Amino acid sequence: MSSHRNTRELMLRALEAGTVIPAFNIPYLPMMEPVVRALRDTGNFGLVMVARLEWIKFEAKGLREIRDQYEEVKDEQYTRLHLDHVPVIDEDQLRVPYLEELTQAVELGYESIMVDGSRLPFGENVAATKRVVDMAHSAGIPVEAELGAVMGHEDGPMPPYEELFASGKGFTDPEEAKRFVEETGVDWLSVAIGSVHGAISAAKKNEKKVEARLSIEQLQAIRRAVDVPIVLHGGTGIRKTYIMEAIKNGIAKINVATAIRQPYEAHRETSVERAQEAVYDAMVKVLHEELELRNSADIINPL
């Protein structure tokens, strides 16, 4: 068994090696076991993660239940536990007790956390993120934050994708990214460069995701401006050539949700075991075919 390396160190190793750490959302707790099993069986390192909306709008239950389930199935050679998106203002435009929830996560043993102030004006996002960074760093826990607007979680119609992409609406500004990282001390940064989150509303969550593109030029400009690992949210449904190019240009973590959630939901009513195997199969496909990862744990978290 490897010595227990901090997730911050693992992300920096991925960045230096030009590889990526995939992070998998768990909206239903039985999905966690096949996610860990697939990472172990393929020899790849990944993050197991749950976002706040997954215990509010799905069935992840809560911070403690997620942690307890992770403790049962974890494999420290291949996995760490990450708390994804705890927003300051959520997708329903409600204020969230974000500092309280993120503090609880650190106390429960989550190994990295994410505060999402992306719906706030720049200065407020900086202030909220800095509060979380100060709290988490005092416990030795790294923090992810978001700058720019990765669309998809809001209810209501989204503008046509091509229109959004062409306008660059919501894209992360490189100069703002530089200031944001310097002023907050955040460990890694989620950016908006064309990807979209999977829909979570009951009416839309089963729909096929829009095929997104990525502005590699925007990513390169952000990469030149900041010296921390960059994160891509909304990883499902992006054409593979863009994904591989993004990894070459500084994306060290990619979030995957829809690609493993929809197979689980397709089978869960008839058989949880069958649903778990569908997750496992989808995981192997994402790791091998979409991300071309094989034995990445040997590089990122060697014994």
Phi, psi and omega per residue, in radians:
M1 nan 2.417 -3.133
S2 -1.247 2.763 2.961
S3 -1.131 2.666 -3.031
H4 -1.392 1.727 -3.117
R5 -1.454 2.459 3.087
N6 -1.099 2.502 -3.098
T7 -1.069 -0.533 3.092
R8 -1.059 -0.779 3.124
E9 -1.107 -0.687 -3.124
L10 -1.148 -0.689 3.101
M11 -1.130 -0.721 3.121
L12 -1.135 -0.637 3.078
R13 -1.098 -0.743 3.126
A14 -1.079 -0.780 -3.137
L15 -1.070 -0.826 -3.118
E16 -1.112 -0.596 -3.096
A17 -1.481 -0.096 -3.109
G18 1.196 0.484 3.069
T19 -2.038 -3.025 -3.025
V20 -2.384 2.576 3.005
I21 -1.760 1.971 3.056
P22 -1.362 2.537 3.141
A23 -2.197 2.239 -2.958
F24 -1.995 2.173 3.135
N25 -1.357 2.461 -3.089
I26 -2.101 1.430 3.131
P27 -1.321 -0.303 3.085
Y28 -2.219 2.183 -3.011
L29 -0.992 -0.609 3.129
P30 -1.124 -0.218 3.095
M31 -1.237 -0.355 -2.995
M32 -1.144 -0.736 -3.096
E33 -1.055 -0.871 3.122
P34 -1.158 -0.476 3.079
V35 -1.134 -0.847 3.122
V36 -1.113 -0.740 -3.120
R37 -1.080 -0.727 -3.134
A38 -1.159 -0.694 3.093
L39 -1.084 -0.789 -3.138
R40 -1.118 -0.826 -3.071
D41 -1.127 -0.528 3.136
T42 -1.656 -0.060 3.115
G43 1.275 0.404 -3.069
N44 -1.857 2.609 3.099
F45 -1.669 2.386 3.111
G46 -2.676 2.885 3.068
L47 -1.742 2.390 2.984
V48 -1.681 2.209 -3.026
M49 -2.538 2.716 3.065
V50 -2.376 2.353 3.066
A51 -1.645 2.730 -3.129
R52 -0.930 -0.738 -3.084
L53 -1.117 -0.313 -3.125
E54 -1.397 -0.277 2.918
W55 -1.772 -0.226 3.051
I56 -1.473 -0.781 -2.991
K57 -1.935 -0.173 3.091
F58 -2.135 -2.466 -3.018
E59 -2.262 0.609 3.119
A60 -1.393 -0.100 3.007
K61 1.290 -1.151 -3.106
G62 3.055 3.025 -3.042
L63 -1.006 -0.765 -3.086
R64 -1.230 -0.753 -3.136
E65 -1.092 -0.680 3.116
I66 -1.107 -0.834 3.128
R67 -1.039 -0.761 -3.125
D68 -1.101 -0.742 3.117
Q69 -1.114 -0.731 3.122
Y70 -1.070 -0.747 3.138
E71 -1.025 -0.535 -3.140
E72 -1.286 -0.555 -2.974
V73 -2.045 -0.095 -2.999
K74 -1.070 2.731 2.978
D75 -2.460 1.850 -2.951
E76 -1.190 -0.232 3.012
Q77 -1.251 -0.516 -2.986
Y78 -2.081 -0.190 -3.004
T79 -2.457 2.713 2.882
R80 -2.431 2.796 -3.129
L81 -1.777 2.168 -3.088
H82 -2.138 2.421 3.008
L83 -1.681 1.977 -3.119
D84 -1.468 2.922 3.060
H85 0.170 1.613 2.768
V86 -1.869 1.808 -3.030
P87 -1.382 2.702 2.989
V88 -1.382 -0.704 2.979
I89 -2.166 2.210 -3.011
D90 -1.488 -3.103 -3.066
E91 -1.161 -0.251 3.059
D92 -1.729 0.240 3.116
Q93 1.156 0.480 3.104
L94 -1.771 2.510 3.060
R95 -1.232 2.468 -3.073
V96 -2.053 2.456 3.041
P97 -1.309 1.142 -2.920
Y98 -1.118 -0.729 -3.083
L99 -1.156 -0.702 3.103
E100 -1.080 -0.801 -3.101
E101 -1.197 -0.703 -3.141
L102 -1.220 -0.616 3.068
T103 -1.113 -0.743 3.105
Q104 -1.061 -0.707 3.137
A105 -1.084 -0.767 3.112
V106 -1.073 -0.761 -3.141
E107 -1.134 -0.546 3.133
L108 -1.376 -0.224 3.084
G109 1.849 0.226 3.018
Y110 -1.071 2.476 -2.962
E111 -1.691 -0.132 2.939
S112 -2.844 2.733 -3.060
I113 -2.438 2.779 3.107
M114 -2.249 2.168 2.952
V115 -1.745 2.388 -3.111
D116 -2.106 1.717 3.079
G117 -1.805 0.416 -3.001
S118 -1.196 -0.274 3.082
R119 -1.529 -0.014 -3.133
L120 -1.657 2.761 2.935
P121 -1.033 2.749 -3.019
F122 -0.886 -0.891 -3.074
G123 -1.084 -0.682 3.116
E124 -1.224 -0.640 3.072
N125 -1.075 -0.789 3.100
V126 -1.009 -0.852 -3.076
A127 -1.102 -0.787 -3.136
A128 -1.137 -0.745 -3.129
T129 -1.133 -0.727 -3.133
K130 -1.086 -0.679 3.097
R131 -1.036 -0.769 -3.116
V132 -1.211 -0.752 3.138
V133 -1.034 -0.794 -3.136
D134 -1.050 -0.766 3.136
M135 -1.122 -0.868 -3.032
A136 -1.234 -0.730 -3.127
H137 -1.111 -0.527 3.098
S138 -1.144 -0.354 3.076
A139 -1.811 0.102 3.116
G140 1.342 0.389 -3.082
I141 -1.888 2.250 3.129
P142 -1.333 2.728 -3.047
V143 -2.213 2.390 2.979
E144 -1.857 2.525 3.047
A145 -2.380 3.008 -3.101
E146 -2.232 2.412 3.078
L147 -2.326 2.237 -2.994
G148 1.789 3.061 -3.047
A149 -2.096 1.792 2.990
V150 -1.484 1.941 -3.001
M151 -1.346 2.950 2.942
G152 2.220 -0.490 -3.084
H153 -1.479 -0.375 -3.109
E154 -1.204 2.560 2.984
D155 -1.285 2.872 3.117
G156 1.592 2.909 -3.034
P157 -1.230 2.452 3.033
M158 -1.653 2.569 3.050
P159 -1.047 2.751 3.109
P160 -0.930 2.401 -3.020
Y161 -0.999 -0.811 -3.078
E162 -1.074 -0.589 3.098
E163 -1.146 -0.762 3.104
L164 -1.058 -0.840 -3.065
F165 -1.113 -0.802 -3.093
A166 -1.090 -0.613 -3.099
S167 -1.399 -0.343 -3.051
G168 1.192 0.305 -3.110
K169 -1.036 2.206 3.109
G170 1.474 -0.123 -3.138
F171 -1.063 2.562 3.100
T172 -1.213 2.277 3.112
D173 -1.494 2.209 -3.071
P174 -1.025 -0.714 -3.130
E175 -1.171 -0.687 3.070
E176 -1.128 -0.682 3.130
A177 -1.043 -0.753 3.135
K178 -1.048 -0.875 3.128
R179 -1.078 -0.744 -3.090
F180 -1.051 -0.833 -3.124
V181 -1.130 -0.743 -3.126
E182 -1.130 -0.710 -3.029
E183 -1.440 -0.394 -3.101
T184 -1.779 -0.500 -3.031
G185 1.280 0.362 -3.099
V186 -1.144 2.602 -3.030
D187 -1.465 -0.622 3.011
W188 -2.634 2.748 -2.912
L189 -2.197 2.186 3.013
S190 -1.466 2.249 -3.067
V191 -2.112 2.762 3.079
A192 -1.836 1.984 3.141
I193 -2.363 0.339 3.088
G194 2.242 -0.269 -3.130
S195 -1.350 2.843 3.085
V196 -2.313 2.583 3.059
H197 -1.284 2.681 3.007
G198 -1.191 2.492 3.138
A199 -1.127 2.502 3.142
I200 -2.037 -0.166 -3.137
S201 -1.213 2.578 -3.092
A202 -0.961 -0.628 -3.085
A203 -1.225 -0.487 -2.984
K204 -2.018 -0.169 -2.923
K205 -1.201 -0.326 3.108
N206 -1.600 -0.083 -3.109
E207 -1.254 2.657 3.043
K208 -1.147 2.401 -3.109
K209 -1.245 2.557 3.054
V210 -1.072 2.436 3.090
E211 -1.377 1.956 -3.060
A212 -1.628 2.791 3.015
R213 -2.059 2.975 3.107
L214 -2.201 2.455 3.026
S215 -1.519 1.695 -3.137
I216 -1.137 -0.578 3.108
E217 -1.070 -0.760 3.125
Q218 -1.118 -0.739 3.113
L219 -1.055 -0.779 3.140
Q220 -1.070 -0.692 3.121
A221 -1.150 -0.700 3.099
I222 -1.147 -0.733 -3.120
R223 -1.069 -0.676 3.105
R224 -1.174 -0.470 -3.043
A225 -1.530 -0.471 -3.077
V226 -2.163 2.706 -3.118
D227 -2.006 0.364 3.095
V228 -1.903 2.764 3.053
P229 -1.010 2.517 -3.118
I230 -1.888 2.502 -3.050
V231 -2.015 2.431 3.074
L232 -1.945 2.042 3.060
H233 -1.634 2.784 3.128
G234 1.251 0.796 -3.012
G235 -1.272 -0.364 -3.129
T236 -1.268 2.422 2.963
G237 1.543 0.030 3.087
I238 -1.520 2.380 3.132
R239 -0.990 2.385 -2.978
K240 -1.005 -0.662 -3.110
T241 -1.030 -0.634 3.116
Y242 -1.198 -0.728 3.140
I243 -1.044 -0.851 -3.093
M244 -1.114 -0.655 3.127
E245 -1.200 -0.655 3.131
A246 -1.132 -0.701 3.123
I247 -1.103 -0.691 3.105
K248 -1.125 -0.398 -3.046
N249 -1.910 0.497 2.937
G250 1.849 0.001 3.022
I251 -1.321 1.996 -3.084
A252 -1.848 -0.184 3.100
K253 -2.478 2.356 3.102
I254 -2.263 2.270 -3.107
N255 -1.587 2.349 -3.132
V256 -2.229 2.179 -3.122
A257 -2.307 -1.108 -3.030
T258 -0.996 -0.680 -3.060
A259 -1.088 -0.451 3.102
I260 -1.885 -0.381 3.122
R261 -1.243 -0.812 -3.073
Q262 -1.102 -0.700 3.050
P263 -1.062 -0.646 3.103
Y264 -1.129 -0.823 -3.100
E265 -1.135 -0.489 -3.131
A266 -1.171 -0.412 -3.048
H267 -2.076 -0.184 -2.943
R268 -1.110 -0.516 -3.124
E269 -1.232 -0.523 -3.101
T270 -1.616 -0.686 -3.076
S271 -2.841 2.080 3.109
V272 -1.111 -0.668 3.138
E273 -1.081 -0.752 3.130
R274 -1.155 -0.666 3.104
A275 -1.105 -0.709 3.116
Q276 -1.124 -0.698 3.127
E277 -1.181 -0.569 3.076
A278 -1.138 -0.657 3.072
V279 -1.120 -0.793 -3.140
Y280 -1.012 -0.843 -3.131
D281 -1.075 -0.731 3.132
A282 -1.143 -0.659 3.101
M283 -1.052 -0.855 -3.105
V284 -1.071 -0.693 3.124
K285 -1.110 -0.804 3.129
V286 -1.063 -0.838 -3.071
L287 -1.133 -0.828 -3.051
H288 -1.446 -0.806 -3.003
E289 -1.579 -0.755 -3.065
E290 -1.412 -0.709 -3.048
L291 -1.863 -0.169 -3.138
E292 0.930 0.752 3.122
L293 -1.717 2.275 3.051
R294 -2.475 2.072 3.098
N295 1.016 0.681 -3.135
S296 -1.169 -0.394 3.124
A297 -1.083 -0.500 3.117
D298 -1.093 -0.509 3.141
I299 -1.583 -0.795 -2.997
I300 -1.404 -0.691 -3.046
N301 -2.438 1.090 -3.053
P302 -1.166 2.651 3.125
L303 -1.125 nan nan
